[in-house]
Amino acid sequence: MKRPWDVQLWLENSPGLTLHSKLLNKLIDDIQKGRLAPGSLLPGSRSLARQHAINRKTVQSVYEELVAQGWLIARQGSGTYVADVLPEKGLTKSYEKLLSGSDQLETTSKLLEVLSKDARDHRDNVVISNDGTPDPRLIPYELLSRTYRRVCRGLSQKFSLGYGDPKGTQEVRRAVCKMLKDDRFMNCTIDQVCILRGSQMGIYLASKVLDPSKGAIVMEELCYRLAKAAFESNGFTVVLCKLDSQGLNIECLKSILKNHNVVAIYVTPHHQYPTTLCLPMDRRLALLELSRSFGFAILEDDYDHEFHYESSPMPPLASLPNSQNVVYIGSMSKVLAPGLRLGYMKADKAFIDRVAQEVLVIDRQGNPVSELVLSDLMTSGEVKRHIRKIRQVYKTRRDFAAHELTRVFGESVDFNLPAGGMAIWVDMSRIAKDVFPDRYENKDISLESLFSSEEIYSTHFRFGFGALNEYEITQSIENLSHILKQ
């Protein structure tokens, strides 16, 4: 079949965080709107991949998924066509109404809708962002297995797997309290600690307890978008504060406080996400003084406190003077395993009591077995030993990634060696002036635009080295060099 014109697809404005989800959504949208009519021949996977500078396997995966859903038909030796009878045709009026979504509840946040769809669209053969994530090969599986067996044997003898405190077991809260006192300079009791299923749950519940009628939530202009989605889903207006070479711009924050009622600010001061900047002490103290003066809460997300390589970590905001309004959120996901879903929150007792009420409504309680395993590992010193071991691994990988970026790109890119974390923030503005963001097919980088609420052109990217060994780091950076120099 001859094509008088090549079919063109515009992916830049298609919803989705991955190229897979953008292409999938665009094809369905064009079919539903009639731009791609029933019986239309689509471009071959090789041709479409070349047109958008993406991996051919991504196109093949999208085509296969749309064939399975009934949108497309694959004819051997002939090509891929839009189906003559679409999945939404031939239904009763009532079912068409259901499918159209006209009666569906509105999404609380457009951002949440995009993030949720992207999470659902992930497949094993689709590029998934490695945004400074830990290496699953370093998880102490044998240690976890032994500890789980020991804990379960003890529980079976005591018949103690019933309902418990929504704040978490006393054992793990006591262990977390000791860690916060000894390692992070905080004075707290177990009544000021709640155990959660990861830091994301802590972010959501903190904003659930706060009152959106009393003001907005301030976030850094480049930020963790799932946190923003959580705030918006709880009814908050989000106001963005500028960043500079030292992190959160205090003068900009003061201007915001003059013009807005602010109920809270969400910050990542240890290693700002995504730029990796460590907020200096004078700005920390200024932020706490503003919190005391204006009465807003500080949601401190200390997502990777354990991974600081150059010196002792700077004390968290929650350990400093005037920290009575700080809600401190941490996680063991990067230390042990993301799949364990163990995080914690430290705040004043009244705030923790309200958070526990929310836990009771949505989850009743956490996972007592995992919590007891964690407390066992913390009190025995195994967690501390494991942190020392993997901290050295990640430091070596950071140094090697920096060496390879310099070797491959020379002075074409610029970056500051981060004091900690599992990613490097790289300035690529000298060599990437005319490259469309959607053409990056490298799972180890996240473009600057991904962290912004506004449509911006990316001059920086975040390179995640944590999940890669030295060979993989070299391969990834050389692949990136090929993309940027096309």
N, C-alpha and C positions, 0 to 999 in steps of 0.2 A: 504493500500500500504506500503510495507516494504522499508526502506531506508538502502542501504548498508553502507552509510556514512552520518554523520550529516553535514548539510550545514553550513559552517563557513563564517562569515562576519567580515571584518576588518574595523572598523569605525574610527580609529585614524586619518587617512589621508583623510577622506571624507570631502568635503567642507560643511560649515554650522556652526553656532554658537550654535545651540541647538541640543540635541540628536535626536529630531524629524526630523530636516532638514538633519542631517548627515545620519540617517538611510534611509530616503526617497531618498536622492541623491545616496547613495551606491547601493540600490536595483535597481534603474533605470539604473545606470551605468553598473552593472553586467548583467542586462537583455540585454541592448544594445550591450554589448561586447560579448554576447553569453555564458558567464560563467553560467548564470541561463537560461537554454534552455526552449523554449516553452513547457508547460506541466509539468515542474518541480514542485514537491511538496515542499513548503517552510516550515520551522520549525513553530510549533505552537507558538502563541503569548506568552504563558507562558514559553515555552522552550527558545525562543529567548531573552526574558526579563531576564531570569535567566543567560543565557550565557554572557550577557553584563552588568549585574547588573544594569538594568534600570527598570523603571516603566512599568508594563504590559500595562497600558492604552496608553503609548506612542507608543508601538508596534501596538496595535489595531488601533490607530488613523492613523498610517502610512499605514497599510494594507487597511483600509477603503478608504483612499485617493487614493491609487494606484488602487484599484478596481474601484472607480468612474472614474479614468482617463483611464481605459482600460488596464492597465499593468498586473493586476492580476484578477483571478476569484475565488470567494469564493463558495465552494460547501458545503452545509449543511451536517454536520455529517462526512465530508470527509477531509476537510482542505482547505488551500489556495494554489492556483497553479498559475504559470506564464501562462498568456493567450496564447492560440494557435495562435491567430492573434493579433499582437501588434498594438498599436495606430498608429505607423509610417508605417505599411504595407498597401498595397492596395491603395496607393496614386499615383497620376501621378508623372512623373519625376520632373516636375516643383515644385510640392508641397513637394516632398521629399527633393529637394534642399533647399527650404525654411525652412523645419523642421530641416535639418542638421545644419543650421546656417552658411553654408559656405560663404554666402554673407552678413552676418550680420556685423554690425560695431563692431570693437574691443572695449572692455571695457577699459576705461581710467585707471582703477586700478583693479588689482585682488582682493585687499582687499574690494573695493567698490562692486564688484560682489558678494562676499560672504556675506557682510553685507546686501546688497539689497535683496538677495534671502532669507536670514534668516528673514528679516522683512516681506516679503511676505508670508513666511511659518507659521507665528504665527497663532495659533488657540486658541479658548477659553479654550480647554482642554489640551493644551500643556504648559509645564513649561516655563514661561517667566521670564527672570532674573530680580530680584528686586535689582538693583545696587545702593542702597541708594536713592531710589525715594521717593517723598512725599506721604503721606497717603491721598487718595482721599476722605476718610471719614471726613477729616478736612477741606475740601473746603467749604468756606462760601456761599453755594448755595443760600440761601434766600437773603443774602446781594447782591450777584451778580444779582439775579433776579430783586430785587427792583431797583437797579441802572440801569440795562439795560432798564427797563420800563421807568424810568424817563428820561434817555438820549434819547430814541427813541421818546418819546412825544415831547421833545424839538426840535429834528431834524425835526419832521413832521410839526411843526409850522413854522420852518424857511426854509423848503424845501432845506435842505443843505446836501444831500447825493450824491452829484455829485463827479467829479474827484477833487483830491486835490494834495498836495505836496507829492512827493515820499519819502521825509524824514519823513513824518508823520504829524499829526495835530499839530498846534502850541501849543494847550492846553497841550497835553501829553509831548511834548518836553520841554515845560516850567516846567512842574511838575517833569520830570526826572532831568532837570538841577538843580532845587532846592534841590532835594534829593542828587545829587552828591556833591553839595556845602555844604549842612548842615551835611550830614551823612558821606561823604567820602573825605572831604577836597579838592575838586577839584574846580578850577575856570574855568567856561565854559559858553558859550552862546548857545542859541538854534541852531545857525548855526553850532555848533560843535557836534550836536546830531542827530542821525538817528534812527528811530523806525523800528524794524524788526520783522519777525515772529519767534522769538526765537534766542538763542545764536548760534545754528548750522548755521542758515542763515548768521549771522554775521561773523562766522569763514570762511564760503565759500566765501562771498563777499570780505572780507579783502584779502584773497589770490587771488581772481579774479583781484583786483586792483593792487596788487604787480606783479612784472615782473620776471618770472622764468628764463629768459635769464641772469639776473644779479646775480643769486646765488641760493643757497639751502635754505630750511627752517629747522631750528633746532627744535627738539622736545625732551622731556625727554624720557629716554629709556623705561619706563613704562608710557603709555599715553592713551589719549582718542582716540580710533581708528577711530571714525567718523571724527575727525579733520584731522587725517592723510589721510584718504580717500579723504577728500575735497581738501587737498593740492595736492595730487597726481593727482586728476582729473583735476586740473588746470595747470598741467605740471611741478610741482616742484619735485625735488629730496629732500628727507627727510633724514637728518643726525641726529642720535640719540646721546644725551648727557647723561652721567652717572648721577645717583642719589646716594646720600649717606644718612647718618642718619639725615641730616638737609635739604634734598631736592636737588635741582639742584646743581651739582658740578661745581663751577665756574672755577676751574683749568682745568677741562675737556673742558669746553666751550672755554677757552682761546686757548687750543690746537686745537680745531676745527676751530677757527677763523684764526689760523696760516696756516692751510692746506686747507681751503675751502673759496670760496666767499659765504658770507651769506647775504641774503636779509632780513630775519626775523627769530625770535625765538618765538615759541608758548609756553606759560607757564601758569600754574595754581598755582600761589604762595600762595593764601590764604589758601587753603587746597589742596595740590597736589593730582591730580587724577592719580592713584587710592590710593596712599599710605597714604593720609590725612595729610602729613607733612606740616607745616606752614613755609615758607621760612623766615629766620631771617633777621633783618634789614640790617646787614652788607652785606649780599649777595644781597639783593635788591639794595642797593646803588652801589655795584660793578657791577651788571648787567646793571644798568642804565648808569654807566660810560663807560662800554664797548660799549653800544649802541651808545653813543655820539661819542666815539672815532672811531668806525668802521662804523657808519652810518647805522646800520641795524634797522629794526622796531621790536618792541616788541608787540606781540599779547597777551594781558593779558585777560585770560578767568576767570572772577570772578563769577563762576556759582552758588555759595551758600554763598555770602557775609553775608546775613542776619542771618545765623545760626552759631554763634560763642558763646560759652557758658561760658568760664572761665573768660574772661575779655573783654575789648573793642577790636574790631577787629584791626589788624595791618593796617595802611594806605595802600591803593592800590599803586602799582607802578606809576599809572597815576597821583597821587597826590604829588609825591616826586620831588626833584630837578633833572634836566636832563631828564625829562619825555616827552620831546617834540616829541620823536619818538614812544610813546606808543599809541597803539590802544586798547581802553578799551571796553570789551564786557561783558554785563550782561543780566540777564533774570528775569522776574517775574513768570516764570513757577513753580518754587518750592514754591513760596510764595502764589500764588493764585491757579492756575490750569494749568498743562501742555497743556491741550486742548485749552486754550485761545491763545496760540502762540504769546506771546508778549515778545520781547527782545529789546535791545538797544545797540548802539555803540556810543562811544565818542572818537573823534580824532580831529586833526586840521581841519580847514574848508575845505582846498583843498582836503584832503583825503575823508571827508564826502561828498563833492560835487561829487567826482568820484564814491563813493558807491551809491549815489542817482541816478546817471546815470545808473548803473547796475540794481538797483531796478526798474527803469522806463522801462527797456527792458524786464525784466522777470516777473514783478508783477504790473507794472504801479504805484501802491501805496499800502499801507497797508490796514488794516481794520479800517476805521474811527469810526465805532460804538464801537468796543472793545477798541480803543485808547481813546475815550472820556470817556468810562466807567472807564478805568484805571486812567485817569487824575482826574476824579471826586472822586474816592476812595483815591487817593494820597493827593489831596488838602484838603479833608475833614478830613484827619487823620485816615480813616478807615484801610488803608493798614498798617500803623504803629501799630495800636491797634491789628490787626490780627497777625502781626509778633510777637509782645510781647506774645500773647496767645500761638501760636503754637511753638515758640522757647522754652517755658517752657515744653511743651509736648515732644518735641524731645530731650531735655536735660534729662528728666526723663527716656525716652526710652533708650538713650545712656547709662546712669548709670545702668539701669536694665540689658541691654544686656551685659555690662562688668561684672556685678555680676554673671549672668548666665553662661557666658563663663568660669569664674573662678570656679564656683560651679561644673559645669559638667566636665570640663577638668583638673582642678587643675593646676599643673605646666607642663602639657603636651603641652600646647600652650602658646604663649607669645604675648603680644600686649601692645602698649602704648595707654592710653585713649586719643582720639582725642579732640583737643580744640573745634572743631565744626564739622559741616557737619552731614550726616545721615548714615555714615558707619564706621566700625572699620576694620583696616588692621591687620590681625592675622597671626602670624608665626606658621605653623603647621608642621615644618620640623621634630620635634621629633617623631611624630606618623604617618606620611604619606609618608614613604620612598618608599613603593612598591605599591602605589595605582595609577591606571591609571586615568588621568584627566577626561576622558569621563564617568567614573562611578559615578560621583557626580550627584545625582538627588535631588538637593535642590535649589529652585528658589531664595533663599535669599543669596547665596554666588556666587562670581565670582572669579575663580581661577586666579592666577598671570599670567599664560600663555595667558589669554584672552587679556591682555593689552600690550603684547610684540609682536614685529614684527619678532622676531626670535623664533625658536623652543626651548623652555626652559622647564625644569621640574618645576612644581609649588611647591614652599615651603611656599607660603603665599596665603591667600584668603581674599577677601573683603566681610565682612558681612554687609548687608544692614538692619538696624533696623528701618529706618524712617517710612516705610509703615506697621509696625507691632505693635499691642498692646502687653501688657506684656504676656498674655497667648500665643499669636502666637510666640513671641520671644522664650519662653521656649520650645514650641513644635519644632520650627525650629532648635534650638541648640541641643536638645536631638536627633532629627533625624540626624543631622550632626555627632554627636558622634557615632551613630550606624553605619553610613557609614564609618567613619574613622577607626573604630576599627574592621571592618570586617576581 
